[in-house]
Amino acid sequence: MTSFKVDDVTKIAKDALYVGVGLGVIGFQKIQVQRNELQKQLKGQVGGAREQVGSLSKAIDDRVKLVEERLQGVEGRVRSMVNGAS
């Protein structure tokens, strides 16, 4: 049967504690790296969404201007027809 000295047990306990702390630190660092990568991905997606919203907004503004111009043309024709009929 193997007998352990108190110093051996203390050394084994310290080593186990150091290994546990080291694994905890490595795990924490991995989580931070993943969090940073996720933030970068989300920023890229949000930036892309902002660009899409901006281009959509411009397209809508262009269409509204076109409709306004056409309505002004129709209004002008209707006025000329009404003025010509009276």
Distance bins in CASP14 RR format, pairs under 12 A and 6 or more apart:
PFRMAT RR
TARGET T0000
AUTHOR 0000-0000-0000
RMODE 2
METHOD distances of the structure
MODEL  1
2 8 0 0 0 0 1 0 0 0 0 0 0
2 9 0 0 0 0 0 1 0 0 0 0 0
3 9 0 0 0 0 0 1 0 0 0 0 0
4 10 0 0 0 0 1 0 0 0 0 0 0
4 11 0 0 0 0 1 0 0 0 0 0 0
4 12 0 0 0 0 1 0 0 0 0 0 0
4 13 0 0 0 0 0 1 0 0 0 0 0
5 11 0 0 0 0 1 0 0 0 0 0 0
5 12 0 0 0 0 0 1 0 0 0 0 0
6 12 0 0 0 0 0 1 0 0 0 0 0
6 13 0 0 0 0 0 1 0 0 0 0 0
7 13 0 0 0 0 0 1 0 0 0 0 0
7 14 0 0 0 0 0 1 0 0 0 0 0
8 14 0 0 0 0 0 1 0 0 0 0 0
8 15 0 0 0 0 0 1 0 0 0 0 0
9 15 0 0 0 0 0 1 0 0 0 0 0
9 16 0 0 0 0 0 1 0 0 0 0 0
10 16 0 0 0 0 0 1 0 0 0 0 0
10 17 0 0 0 0 0 1 0 0 0 0 0
11 17 0 0 0 0 0 1 0 0 0 0 0
11 18 0 0 0 0 0 1 0 0 0 0 0
12 18 0 0 0 0 0 1 0 0 0 0 0
12 19 0 0 0 0 0 1 0 0 0 0 0
13 19 0 0 0 0 0 1 0 0 0 0 0
13 20 0 0 0 0 0 1 0 0 0 0 0
14 20 0 0 0 0 0 1 0 0 0 0 0
14 21 0 0 0 0 0 1 0 0 0 0 0
15 21 0 0 0 0 0 1 0 0 0 0 0
15 22 0 0 0 0 0 1 0 0 0 0 0
16 22 0 0 0 0 0 1 0 0 0 0 0
16 23 0 0 0 0 0 1 0 0 0 0 0
17 23 0 0 0 0 0 1 0 0 0 0 0
17 24 0 0 0 0 0 1 0 0 0 0 0
18 24 0 0 0 0 0 1 0 0 0 0 0
18 25 0 0 0 0 0 1 0 0 0 0 0
19 25 0 0 0 0 0 1 0 0 0 0 0
19 26 0 0 0 0 0 1 0 0 0 0 0
20 26 0 0 0 0 1 0 0 0 0 0 0
20 27 0 0 0 0 0 1 0 0 0 0 0
20 28 0 0 0 0 0 1 0 0 0 0 0
21 27 0 0 0 0 0 1 0 0 0 0 0
21 28 0 0 0 0 0 1 0 0 0 0 0
22 28 0 0 0 0 1 0 0 0 0 0 0
22 29 0 0 0 0 1 0 0 0 0 0 0
23 29 0 0 0 0 0 1 0 0 0 0 0
23 30 0 0 0 0 0 1 0 0 0 0 0
24 30 0 0 0 0 1 0 0 0 0 0 0
24 31 0 0 0 0 1 0 0 0 0 0 0
24 32 0 0 0 0 0 1 0 0 0 0 0
25 31 0 0 0 0 0 1 0 0 0 0 0
25 32 0 0 0 0 0 1 0 0 0 0 0
26 32 0 0 0 0 0 1 0 0 0 0 0
26 33 0 0 0 0 0 1 0 0 0 0 0
27 33 0 0 0 0 1 0 0 0 0 0 0
27 34 0 0 0 0 1 0 0 0 0 0 0
27 35 0 0 0 0 0 1 0 0 0 0 0
28 34 0 0 0 0 0 1 0 0 0 0 0
28 35 0 0 0 0 0 1 0 0 0 0 0
29 35 0 0 0 0 0 1 0 0 0 0 0
29 36 0 0 0 0 0 1 0 0 0 0 0
30 36 0 0 0 0 0 1 0 0 0 0 0
30 37 0 0 0 0 0 1 0 0 0 0 0
31 37 0 0 0 0 0 1 0 0 0 0 0
31 38 0 0 0 0 0 1 0 0 0 0 0
32 38 0 0 0 0 0 1 0 0 0 0 0
32 39 0 0 0 0 0 1 0 0 0 0 0
33 39 0 0 0 0 0 1 0 0 0 0 0
33 40 0 0 0 0 0 1 0 0 0 0 0
34 40 0 0 0 0 0 1 0 0 0 0 0
34 41 0 0 0 0 0 1 0 0 0 0 0
35 41 0 0 0 0 0 1 0 0 0 0 0
35 42 0 0 0 0 0 1 0 0 0 0 0
36 42 0 0 0 0 0 1 0 0 0 0 0
36 43 0 0 0 0 0 1 0 0 0 0 0
37 43 0 0 0 0 0 1 0 0 0 0 0
37 44 0 0 0 0 0 1 0 0 0 0 0
38 44 0 0 0 0 0 1 0 0 0 0 0
38 45 0 0 0 0 0 1 0 0 0 0 0
39 45 0 0 0 0 0 1 0 0 0 0 0
39 46 0 0 0 0 0 1 0 0 0 0 0
40 46 0 0 0 0 0 1 0 0 0 0 0
40 47 0 0 0 0 0 1 0 0 0 0 0
41 47 0 0 0 0 0 1 0 0 0 0 0
41 48 0 0 0 0 0 1 0 0 0 0 0
42 48 0 0 0 0 0 1 0 0 0 0 0
42 49 0 0 0 0 0 1 0 0 0 0 0
43 49 0 0 0 0 0 1 0 0 0 0 0
43 50 0 0 0 0 0 1 0 0 0 0 0
44 50 0 0 0 0 1 0 0 0 0 0 0
44 51 0 0 0 0 1 0 0 0 0 0 0
44 52 0 0 0 0 0 1 0 0 0 0 0
45 51 0 0 0 0 0 1 0 0 0 0 0
45 52 0 0 0 0 0 1 0 0 0 0 0
46 52 0 0 0 0 0 1 0 0 0 0 0
46 53 0 0 0 0 0 1 0 0 0 0 0
47 53 0 0 0 0 1 0 0 0 0 0 0
47 54 0 0 0 0 0 1 0 0 0 0 0
48 54 0 0 0 0 1 0 0 0 0 0 0
48 55 0 0 0 0 1 0 0 0 0 0 0
48 56 0 0 0 0 0 1 0 0 0 0 0
49 55 0 0 0 0 0 1 0 0 0 0 0
49 56 0 0 0 0 0 1 0 0 0 0 0
50 56 0 0 0 0 0 1 0 0 0 0 0
50 57 0 0 0 0 0 1 0 0 0 0 0
51 57 0 0 0 0 0 1 0 0 0 0 0
51 58 0 0 0 0 0 1 0 0 0 0 0
52 58 0 0 0 0 0 1 0 0 0 0 0
52 59 0 0 0 0 0 1 0 0 0 0 0
53 59 0 0 0 0 0 1 0 0 0 0 0
53 60 0 0 0 0 0 1 0 0 0 0 0
54 60 0 0 0 0 1 0 0 0 0 0 0
54 61 0 0 0 0 1 0 0 0 0 0 0
54 62 0 0 0 0 0 1 0 0 0 0 0
55 61 0 0 0 0 0 1 0 0 0 0 0
55 62 0 0 0 0 0 1 0 0 0 0 0
56 62 0 0 0 0 0 1 0 0 0 0 0
56 63 0 0 0 0 0 1 0 0 0 0 0
57 63 0 0 0 0 0 1 0 0 0 0 0
57 64 0 0 0 0 0 1 0 0 0 0 0
58 64 0 0 0 0 0 1 0 0 0 0 0
58 65 0 0 0 0 0 1 0 0 0 0 0
59 65 0 0 0 0 0 1 0 0 0 0 0
59 66 0 0 0 0 0 1 0 0 0 0 0
60 66 0 0 0 0 0 1 0 0 0 0 0
60 67 0 0 0 0 0 1 0 0 0 0 0
61 67 0 0 0 0 0 1 0 0 0 0 0
61 68 0 0 0 0 0 1 0 0 0 0 0
62 68 0 0 0 0 0 1 0 0 0 0 0
62 69 0 0 0 0 0 1 0 0 0 0 0
63 69 0 0 0 0 0 1 0 0 0 0 0
63 70 0 0 0 0 0 1 0 0 0 0 0
64 70 0 0 0 0 0 1 0 0 0 0 0
64 71 0 0 0 0 0 1 0 0 0 0 0
65 71 0 0 0 0 0 1 0 0 0 0 0
65 72 0 0 0 0 0 1 0 0 0 0 0
66 72 0 0 0 0 0 1 0 0 0 0 0
66 73 0 0 0 0 0 1 0 0 0 0 0
67 73 0 0 0 0 0 1 0 0 0 0 0
67 74 0 0 0 0 0 1 0 0 0 0 0
68 74 0 0 0 0 0 1 0 0 0 0 0
68 75 0 0 0 0 0 1 0 0 0 0 0
69 75 0 0 0 0 0 1 0 0 0 0 0
69 76 0 0 0 0 0 1 0 0 0 0 0
70 76 0 0 0 0 0 1 0 0 0 0 0
70 77 0 0 0 0 0 1 0 0 0 0 0
71 77 0 0 0 0 0 1 0 0 0 0 0
71 78 0 0 0 0 0 1 0 0 0 0 0
72 78 0 0 0 0 0 1 0 0 0 0 0
72 79 0 0 0 0 0 1 0 0 0 0 0
73 79 0 0 0 0 1 0 0 0 0 0 0
73 80 0 0 0 0 1 0 0 0 0 0 0
74 80 0 0 0 0 0 1 0 0 0 0 0
74 81 0 0 0 0 0 1 0 0 0 0 0
75 81 0 0 0 0 0 1 0 0 0 0 0
75 82 0 0 0 0 0 1 0 0 0 0 0
76 82 0 0 0 0 1 0 0 0 0 0 0
76 83 0 0 0 0 1 0 0 0 0 0 0
76 84 0 0 0 0 0 1 0 0 0 0 0
77 83 0 0 0 0 0 1 0 0 0 0 0
77 84 0 0 0 0 0 1 0 0 0 0 0
78 84 0 0 0 0 0 1 0 0 0 0 0
78 85 0 0 0 0 0 1 0 0 0 0 0
79 85 0 0 0 0 0 1 0 0 0 0 0
79 86 0 0 0 0 0 1 0 0 0 0 0
80 86 0 0 0 0 0 1 0 0 0 0 0
END
